[in-house]
């Protein structure tokens, strides 16, 4: 790792010196001021605009004097500026005068009667000079300085200084403007030196430009639905995945923090779900190029907790301090240029770049503390309460000496029986329980959160250098993130670097490039992928050592250490188990290496025609390395062949060729060494021609034409080594029977997958504006994707949109309504699309080896993995959007209200076949869905004084979807599981429950059947007419969500507080009750209120603890009431919540302090994140409604405190 860091440091210094050299060179050899202007029939204003663009000259003139000078023809012969002006002004009655870099166009004094206001004012001139700084005293280069009402002016140099010659008129007003700063007007009077201080503008109300990744558009001329956020305004220190910071800030953008594990992406949806089974993930675009995910996963996959999810975030490799802004594109007009991949919206990230000016060095550092959870949040029995239940289990036949000897898992009481059986402990009085032995466990009350979690300390550091000259600019940064882990099982180190350069080779040619790198070293608990068991309607995961799940679901009477301070072992999977030992001997290392190069060429063919090319190469390699040591419980379970459970242990091999033999181990020694390698190689190029056909005071006409090609290869290779001896130098001794063992279980110890993705598209967009009030926009795009097969009808997708806007505030009748600054109406209708992950119309064949009676008869075969469907095509979304923007009282209040109606067609799903091809289902376009919604944003400056400001931002979103067409036939097990299922006439991922009818007179759950009779039996595999057995609960995704943020500024202090909320979804509670319990698992606190005697069914809904004989009787009769109870209406909670998301305090150091320390700016910041749930359903018993308790590598978002310092030199 040290060599990698040195490599990046050397490369960083190389690029830094490269930029400095370019900058010096461009200063030393300025371009000669001779121009080749080829223009026909143009006006003098257009000629001056071209000269201004290609030189450093600015103009002073009176519009009335020059507006009649038209029909100028220039042949393109190289001429000086003086020669061009002389040619243009022949016969016009005008003359010119050049003073420094200012060209004054004035009436010719030799022409009789020439007398203009401008001619009068230039008789006496004076030189005006000064400098411009921001509110922190930093000199600002590139500030525009104009005389109000004219085009005459200049800009500040790299040191923030300016000078210009103006008329000696005390009534002249100078206008100072700079991006991100409030425009300031200053009356000149008799002054000759004017120094100006500019203050940051409040861009939270509205942005001036909309960045789509293809082009930057004036907000007034934009017709789509988009919102901008500056990273500095929403940054969450210590939260490495920048997508989490979007939560609650933008209407229509839902962010669910399903896990706090580094690398696992939150679920991000824009305007709800556009697909039933598709990814529903927005397109992430970084600096104009789509950021491909290393592994393609759907939003449902993200909740699995599987090891692959740690590679699911496409932006976790970005340094948050390198990000300038986010632009969220929501409707068909805003996303149109992304065509067939933009169905789920687009999030455009713009990273920082160098600016003209002196060298700027910045450093930011954060110390982050994550608070560990505790049992006070949850409703779980203490160890002494557990022991009382264990006594009842003993009385009811669930725990005894025979069962303790053969049980797969055992806790404290079973351990007592095991020790008695081995003559290590004696029976209690009268041959009963040994309470002296049990008391130490009853009193242990183990705090597993305290044992497995810690109040972890993390660090985040970022260092950047930027600057440049008029000809070249650069930005470079290095980032480091170190998280020691909130549990004993996880930690991560993440390194980032970014180098960007921009070069103005000439007035026509500009070049730019970006090089970025990301290296990640991460450790996680050992994990296997979960599997859905349709018989029980449960997801199951073998050998799960997730610390959070272990703390929640393990008995508190189990101890990590014995009374001597040594590790204490219990039994799990038929083998000795101690969670601390297991985490040390069963873990995963994750390595990620991600390198990206991006270049850009811009060439001005003419003043109206520009060409831009963007190209990128990206190379990613990852390694997931699971080390399962020979002494781990995971490995020992494969060797657990003691006589009492040799026929129970499913990890032993029951050889079908030798049925007379007892099951035996194929892992006689050693452990496992499992590796999964993923790689991504991607190339991208986009070429654009931007043609500004016309641009004057009345008409703006623009055409943009382009094409892009994307080439992506993904590879995954998985390899398992059985019998790996970690304690003997890493040699492996693999039993020959492993191959046979895996074959009979339809498993493999090796696979290799490769995916080739080729994508091409062409696009054309046109925009027209009349007087800046009426805007029309239309885009057409045609895309092709090789994954859609060879059929041209399915491989290609044309997408389009038509949109318009009316800037009502520009109408004459609005002039009398002075308090309205902006009133804009806009509408969009268009088509976008997407193709599902893993869905292909082609026949997919895979190689395999079928079972044969004898090993020597083995042979390789091809088998059908997926049937062909030549009619399979893209998912499509038709969207209508209607919006209104209103800004009043000089920007004090801004609101944006939008209504959208979406129609999804050709949605992907599975079609049931006749089975002739050997496969029961195949992909098909089986669904249609309707989504209607509304979004509301309100931003306000509530108080605005010299020393105190109070700003508020409130967002609200509501959307309701309904499946209008769907052909699949889900099982009851699908409908009642936590993610829900899909039915025609219902929301996508709707949750259903078995209607609970209370307890019977024996305390056993019963349910309402379809005929009004109570039932205690239901086949969860049933597919026909299942709705008559179920009750609809609601969608599992929220219908509404939003946020509220208040920001207070007082002098150098800033205080912020943010809330976020959601509502309208249901949550399936974890399976907590059973017809049988053991002493290994924790017990829900609600068991204290269980049925105990006749009549209790009238006071409680908590089922009785059955005797072993009664449970066997239920099973013999085919009854499953406890299984149904966990999936009933009694086990559903409301998913609504209100969360105090963050509190922040920032202090900007005073300017006098900065001057004494040679700093241009410095600030200190404290921030708390994920502070408290102000409201959630009590049924959740402390469980976070956003978090999916899926085990594996998934961990909840913890309460986080960060302390940060930001310095600029």
Secondary structure, 3 states (H helix, E strand, C coil): CHHHHHHHHHHHHHHHHHHHHHHHHHHHCCCCCEECCEEEEECHHHHHHHHHHHCCCEEECCHHHHCCCCCEEEECCCEEHHHHHHHHHCCCCEEEEEECCEEEEEECCCCCCCCCHHHHHCCCEEEEEEEEEECCCCECCCCEEEECCCCCEEECCCCCEEEEEEECCCCCEEEEECCCECCEEEECCCCCECCEEECECCCCCCCCEEECCCCEEEHHHCCCCEEEEEHHHHCCCCCCCHHHHHCCCCCCEEEECCCCCCCCCCEEEECCCCCCCCCCCCEEEECCEECCCCCCCCHHHHCCCCHHHHHCCCCCCCCHHHEEEEEEECCHHHHHHHHHHCCCCEEEEEECCCCCEEEEEEEEEEEEEEECCCHHHCCECCHHHHHHHHHHHHHCCCCCHHHHHHCCCECHHHHHHHHHHCCCCCCCHHHCCCHHHHHHHHCCCCCHHHHHECCEEEEEEEEEEEEECCCEEEEEEEEEEEECCCECCCEEEEEEEEEEEEEECCCCEEEEEEEEEEEEEEEEECCCCCEEECCCCEEECCCCCCHHHHHHHECCCCCCECCCCCECCEEECCEEECHHHHHHHEEEEEEEEEEEEEEEEEEECCCCEEEEEEEEEEEEEEEEEEEECCCCHHHHHHHCCCCCCCCCCCCCECCCCCCCCCCECCCCCCEEEEEEEEEEEEEEEEEEEEEEEEECCCEEEEEEEEEEEEEEEEEEEEEEEEEEEHHHCCEECCCCHHHHHHHHCCCCCEEEEEEEEEEEEEEEEEEEEECCCEEEEEEEEEEEEHHHCCCHHHHEEEEEEEEEEEEHHHCHHHCCCCCEEEEEEEEEEEEEEECCCCCCCCCEEEEEECCCCCHHHCCEEEEEEECCCCCCCCEEEEEEEEEEEEEECCCCEEEEEEEEEEEEEEEEEEEECCCCCCCCEEEEEEEEEEEEEEEEEEEEEEEECCCEEEEEEEEEEEEEEEEEECCCCCCHHHHHCCCCECCCCCCCCEEEEECEEEECCCCCEEEECCCCCEECCCCCCCCCCHHHHEEEEEECCCCEEEEEEEEEEECCEEEEEEEEEEECCEEECCCCCCCCCCCCECCEHHHHHCCCCCCHHHCCCCCCCCCHHHHHHHHHCCCCHHHHHHCEHHHEEECCEEEEEEEEEEEECCHHHHHHCCCCEEEEEEEEEEEEEEEECHHHCCCCCCCCCCCCCCCCCCEEEEEEEEEEC
